[in-house]
Amino acid sequence: LLEDTLEFIDGGKSKTYTFDIPTDQPPGLHWYHNHVHGTAAYSVLSGLYGFLVVEGTDEDLTAVPEIADATEVFMMLGESM
């Protein structure tokens, strides 16, 4: 997947991204942010980032009953401008 680092989505507009997760991708909690040339730092400082959760693989610990019964709470803290 190549990212177009010069693509802009204007305010009030949206775009849907679809990602194909490889079957050998280990499960985990990852984060995303934009890579638009010249704006990445500003965007991260403005809070334009989030979580990406990978589950459902053969290595996924959520199949363990004690973990499967647990409640997930995701909290991302950030410093903004």
C-alpha positions in Angstrom: 0.0 0.0 0.0 1.5 3.3 -1.1 0.2 6.4 0.6 -0.4 9.6 -1.4 1.3 12.1 1.0 0.1 15.0 -1.2 -3.6 14.1 -1.0 -5.8 16.5 1.0 -9.4 15.9 2.2 -11.1 19.3 2.5 -13.0 20.2 5.7 -16.5 18.7 5.7 -15.5 16.0 3.3 -14.7 12.4 4.1 -12.8 9.5 2.6 -13.1 5.8 3.5 -9.9 3.8 3.6 -9.8 0.0 3.4 -6.9 -2.0 4.7 -6.1 -5.6 3.9 -4.4 -7.0 7.1 -2.0 -9.8 6.2 -2.9 -13.2 7.8 0.5 -13.3 9.5 0.1 -9.9 11.1 0.5 -10.3 14.9 -2.5 -9.0 16.9 -1.9 -5.8 18.7 -2.8 -2.2 19.4 -1.4 0.3 16.9 -1.9 3.9 16.2 -2.4 5.9 13.0 -1.8 9.5 11.9 -1.6 11.3 8.6 1.5 11.6 6.5 0.5 14.6 4.4 3.7 16.3 3.4 4.4 19.2 5.6 1.4 18.8 8.0 2.1 15.6 10.0 3.4 17.3 13.1 0.7 19.9 13.1 -2.0 17.2 12.6 -0.7 15.0 15.5 -0.5 18.1 17.7 -4.1 18.9 16.7 -5.3 15.4 17.8 -5.7 13.9 14.3 -4.7 10.3 15.2 -6.3 7.2 16.6 -6.2 3.5 17.4 -6.0 0.5 15.0 -6.8 -2.8 16.8 -5.8 -6.0 15.1 -7.6 -9.1 16.4 -8.8 -12.5 15.2 -5.4 -14.1 14.3 -4.1 -17.4 15.4 -1.9 -15.6 18.0 -4.9 -13.6 19.4 -4.9 -13.8 23.2 -8.6 -12.8 23.3 -9.4 -16.5 22.7 -8.2 -17.2 26.3 -11.5 -17.3 28.4 -10.2 -15.0 31.2 -9.2 -12.4 28.6 -12.3 -12.8 26.5 -14.4 -12.0 29.5 -12.5 -8.8 30.3 -13.7 -5.4 29.4 -11.5 -3.4 27.0 -11.0 0.2 27.6 -8.8 2.2 25.2 -7.6 5.6 26.3 -5.2 7.7 24.2 -3.8 10.8 25.8 -2.2 13.5 23.8 -1.0 17.0 24.1 -2.6 19.4 21.7 -1.8 22.9 20.6 
